[in-house]
Amino acid sequence: MRACLRTILIVAQPPLRRAHSAARAAAAELPRRYLAPPALPEPGVACCVSHYEAIALHTALQPRRPDSASGSVSLGRGDLGTLTVDLGLARPASAEVSASHVRLRGTRGIEGEEEWTACVPWAFLDRVARKRRAGVWQCYAPGQGEAEAAEEAEEDDLAPTKVEGLSELTSRPASLLPLDEASPTPPTAVLGGFNMHRTKGIDPAGDTDNKLRALGKKGGRVLDVCTGLGYTACAAARRAGVREVVTIELDPAMVELQRANPWSRQLFDDPKITRLLGDATEVLPALPEGWRGRPPPHDPRDASATRPAPRR
């Protein structure tokens, strides 16, 4: 049977003076053929919105929508209230509302070093508000001037794309599912109709904290099998005593969800974390001696959801 169970292993090691340098050195010892691809930016993607956020944008900005095709209304942060994008992780600093689209601007990063501009067509906001289907969409930056952007929006060329796809490995659909309208909450992944996190009475962040708490106050190295959206690897890397995290994912479709999920950015940016892609039954024996052990099994919700589809 191919490895598909979520597993976590913490391997104790002597304290290291330079955690990040040690993590990079350890990553160099790992089998390079299993290193996962980097988080290459999606061309033109400015931000993500959940269906909750799209509906909130529609409700708040519809009264400001001009009747004239040539008119527009400029709004500042004070006018936008608690509106968010990136699944609750970012707030627009300003908005320009025209008859065809809403242009949102903002910054992200600890010091606001990254500026972004998203052009969201009213056709998309109207559709989500009407159908109210759950999901996450990537919104795009306009590539031309104001007139060209408005024309593109009318032609639906800037229509946001839903974060979903079909896993070539398992032949099952994969998507992101937002969970909470009221507060910023990490989404779960849905694979083959199964949520990859516990969601009844708890969110993915709480579920992750419970798993790590059960391991006790340990540090050193962390081995995480079945990365998923990376919440366990990221939370482990934030623990003060943890020096290095290696996380293994089987399915390239899940890596695509990681790239699109704003809550998974630490997975690609944290120098403590090394991502590996492959079958754990093949990757684990190839790891250096210090990473081997017998970790305890955890999720996924349904083991069959991560098994490769049978060959025909």
N, C-alpha and C positions, 0 to 999 in steps of 0.2 A: 504494500500500500504506500502511496506517495505521501510525503509529509504535508499535512494541511492543518494541524492543530496549532493554535496559538500557544506559544511557550515562552517563558521568561526564565533566564538564569542569571544570577549575580555571582560573579567569580571574584573572590577577595584577592587583593594584591597589596603590596606595600604602598604607603603614601608616595605620591609623585609631586615634585616641586612645580613642574610645568605641565599642567594637565593637557592643555591644547597641543603643545609640542609632542607630548607622549601619545596623544590620540592620533596625530598625523603619522607618527612613526609606526604605531601599531597598525594603522590602515595600510601602510606600505607593505606590511608582512602578510596581509590577507590576499587570497587568490584573485588576481586581477581579472580573470575571465568572468568572475561573478559580480564585479562592481556594477551597480545600477547606473543608468544614464543620469546626467545632471538635469536640473530643472531649467531647461531651455525655455525662454519666454515665448508664449504664444504670440504670433505676429498680430499687433494691433489691439490686443486685449488690454482694457483699461481697469476693469474691476468686475466683480461678480455681484449678482443680486439673487436673493431667494424669492420665492413667490410672495412671502410675507412682505419683503422690502418693496417689491414691484407694486403690490396692492397699496402699500402705504404711500409710495410716491404718487400713484394715480389719485388716491383720495385727497392728498394734500395739495397737489399741483393742478388738478383738473379745474378748480375755480379760477386759476390764473392763466389758463390756456387762451391765447388770443383767437379772436374770430377771423382776423385777417391773416392771409398767408404771408404777408410781409411784416407783420408786427411781431414783437417779442417783449418779454418781461424779464428783468434782471432781479434776482433774489440773493440776499446775503445769508450768512449763517443764522442770524437771528430769525429770518423768515422760514428757515428750513426745520427749525425745532429739533426733534429727536430722530429725524430721518437718517437712515444708515445705508451703507453698501458693504460689500465684502463680508456678508453674513454677520453683521454687527460689529465688525472690527474697524470700520472707517466711517467717518461722517463727511458728507460733502461740505465744502466751505462756501460754495456759491452755486447758483443754477441760473441758466437762461432758458426760459420757456417760450417756445414758438408754437405755431399751429401744427407743425409736423413732428417736432421732437423736443426732448429735454436734454440740455447739455449740462452735465454735472462736472464740477471741478473740485479737486481736493489734494491733500498730501497724505503720505503714509511714511512709516519709519519712526524711529524713536525721536528724532529731531525734525521730522517732516521733510526729510531730504529728497523724497521721491514725489514729484508732482504727477498727477494724472488728470485726464479729461475723458469723459465718456459721453457718447452721443446715443441716447436711448429713444427710439422712435415711439410716438404715441400709439402707433398700430400695435406694438408689442405690449405696452402698458394696458391698452384697452382689452387686448385678448386675455392677458393673465387675470385682470380684474373681473372679466366676464366668466371665464372658465374655472378659475381658482384651482388649477391643478398644481400639485406640489412639485418642487424642483429647484434647481440652481441654474442660472444662465450666466454666460460670459458676455459682458458688454464691451463694445469696441470704441476705440478712439477715432475721431474723424481725421482723415488724411489730407483734406483740402481745406479751403477757406469756408466762410460761413455759407455762401450761396451754394457751393458744391455739396457741402455737408447736408444742407436742407434737402437738396435734390436727391441725394443718395438715400436719406432717411425716408423720403416719400416712395422711393423705389424699393424700399425694404432691404437695400444692400448692407445697411448697418444693423439689421435685425440681430439681437442677441441669440446665441446658440446655446442650447441646453447641454449641460454637462451629463452626458450619458453615452453609452456605447455598448458594443457586443464583445465580450471576451473571446478572442480567437483560441485561447487555451481551454476554456471550459464550455464554450458555446452558450454562455448565459449572459443576459443583459446586466450591465453595471451602471450605477448612477449615484449621485449625491442626494440625500434627503434631509432638508432642514427640519428641526424638531420643535422650536419654540418661537412664538411670535413676540413674546413680551421681553425677553432678555437675550443678549448675545450668547449663543450656545453652539458648540461644535456640531456639525452635521454628522450623520452616520452614512455609511456606504450601504447600498442595497445591491446584493449580488444574487441573481437568480431568484428574486422575490423575497430573500431573507435579509433582514437588518443585521449588520455585522456588529452591532453593539446592543446591550440591554438598554431599553428605552422606557420601560414601564416603571414609573416612579423614580427614575434616575436618568441623567443625561450621560453622554459618552465621557465627559470630563470626570464626573463622579464615579463612573464605572472604572475608569482607569486608575483614579486615586485609590479606590478600594483594593484593586489588584496589587498595586505597589505597596500599600500599607500592610497587606497580608505577608509580604516578604520580609518585613521588619526593617530596622535601621541598618542597612548594609550599604557598602560602597564598593569601589573598585570597578570591575568591568561588568557590563550588562549585555547579555545576549538575548535578543528578542526574535522569536521565530513567528512568521506570519505578520508582517508589518501592518497590513491594512492601511488606514489613513495616517499611521505613524504616531498616534496619541500616546501609546505606551512608551515608545522610544523617546519621544520629546519630553514627557514627564520624567522619565528616568534620567535623562541628561540634565534636567534642571535640579536634580537632587545634589546637595552640596558634596556628598561623599563619592559620587560617581565620577570616574575619570574618563571612561570610554563606553560607547554604546555601539554594538553591531546589530543590525536588524536585517532579517531575510524575508523577502517577498517572493512568492511563486509566480504571480500573474502580472504581466505587463499592463493589463487593463487597469489594475489597481494603481499602478504607478501613474497612469494618466489622471486618475481621480486625485491622487496626491498632488500632482502639479496644478490642478485646477482649484483645489481647496485652499482658501486663505488660511484656514486653521492648521494646515500642514506645512507652512513655510519654514518653520524651524527645522523640519526634517532635512531640508536642503541647505540651510544656512549655518547650522550649528556644527562647529568643527569637532565636537565630541562624537558626532554621529557618523557612522559609515553604513551606507545602504548597499545590500547585496541582493541580486536578483537571480533566482534559480530554485530548483527543487531542494528542500532542506536535507533530504536523505543523501544528496550528492554534495551539497555545500558544507554541511557539518563535518564530514570526514576530511575535507580539504582545509579546514581551519587550522591555524597553529595550535600546538598542544595546550596552551593556556586557555583556549576558548572551549575546550571540549568538556562535556559533563552530561548529566541526566536531568534536564530541566523538567519542571512540572507542567502538565498539559492544562490549557485553558480553552478559550473560544477557538474557532468561530461558532456561530449559532447552529450551523448545520454543516457537518464535515463534507457531505457530498457537494456542497456549493463550491468548494475549492478544488475538487478533483478534476483533472483534465478530462475533456470529453473523450469517449471511446473512439478509437480509430475505425473507420468504415472502409 
